[in-house]
Amino acid sequence: MRIGELLSTKIIDVDLKERKVLIFEGEKNCLGRVVYFSNDAQDALNAWLKKKAPDKELLFYAQGRNTFTYSGAPNPSLPPKRIKHCLIK
């Protein structure tokens, strides 16, 4: 899963029970696909979902803005890069 795809993932795109993320249009090839994630990623996502604001549509977001960019990450407790590494295990 590409970092840009992860940062644009919405809560409704994540299926925790089946441990998968639906990507409707990939950044590289413009095709949709399913990405399955590891138990570590599931644990990290569950921890993050307990902390994130419930009114936000995106899985990851920036404070005061609608979007979250990789280069502007403020070093949160569960950074997207950590979850990305869990996804590719």
C-alpha positions in Angstrom: 0.0 0.0 0.0 1.5 3.3 -1.0 1.7 6.1 1.6 -0.5 8.4 -0.4 -3.2 5.7 -0.6 -2.9 5.1 3.2 -3.3 8.8 3.9 -6.4 9.1 1.7 -8.0 6.0 3.2 -11.5 6.6 4.7 -12.8 4.7 7.8 -15.4 3.0 5.6 -12.6 1.6 3.4 -11.3 -0.5 6.3 -12.7 -3.9 7.2 -11.2 -4.8 10.6 -13.0 -8.1 10.8 -11.6 -9.4 7.5 -8.3 -7.4 7.9 -8.4 -5.6 4.6 -8.5 -2.1 3.1 -10.4 -1.4 -0.1 -8.5 0.9 -2.5 -10.9 2.1 -5.1 -8.3 3.8 -7.4 -4.6 3.1 -6.9 -2.2 6.0 -7.3 0.1 4.2 -9.7 -2.2 2.3 -12.1 -5.6 3.8 -11.4 -7.1 0.4 -10.7 -8.9 -0.6 -7.5 -7.6 -3.4 -5.3 -7.8 -5.0 -1.9 -4.9 -4.8 0.6 -4.9 -7.3 3.5 -3.1 -6.3 6.6 -1.2 -8.2 9.4 -2.2 -8.8 13.0 0.3 -6.1 14.0 -1.4 -3.6 11.7 -4.8 -4.6 13.1 -3.5 -4.0 16.7 -2.1 -0.6 15.6 -5.4 0.4 13.8 -7.5 -0.7 16.8 -5.3 1.5 19.1 -5.5 4.4 16.7 -9.3 4.1 16.3 -9.7 4.4 20.1 -7.8 7.8 20.0 -8.9 9.4 16.8 -11.7 11.9 16.6 -15.0 10.1 15.7 -16.2 12.9 13.4 -13.3 12.5 11.0 -14.0 10.7 7.7 -10.4 9.9 6.9 -8.5 7.2 8.8 -5.6 9.7 9.3 -6.0 13.4 9.5 -4.1 16.5 10.5 -5.2 18.8 13.3 -6.8 21.9 12.0 -6.8 20.5 8.4 -8.9 18.0 6.5 -5.9 16.1 5.0 -2.7 14.7 6.4 0.5 14.7 4.5 3.4 12.4 5.0 6.0 15.2 4.9 4.0 17.2 7.5 3.6 14.4 10.0 3.9 15.9 13.6 5.3 12.6 15.0 2.0 11.1 16.4 2.0 8.1 18.7 0.9 5.9 15.8 2.5 7.4 12.7 1.3 6.2 9.3 4.8 4.9 8.4 4.6 2.4 11.4 1.3 1.1 10.1 2.6 1.0 6.6 5.5 -1.2 7.7 3.0 -3.5 9.4 0.9 -3.7 6.2 3.9 -4.9 4.1 5.1 -7.6 6.5 
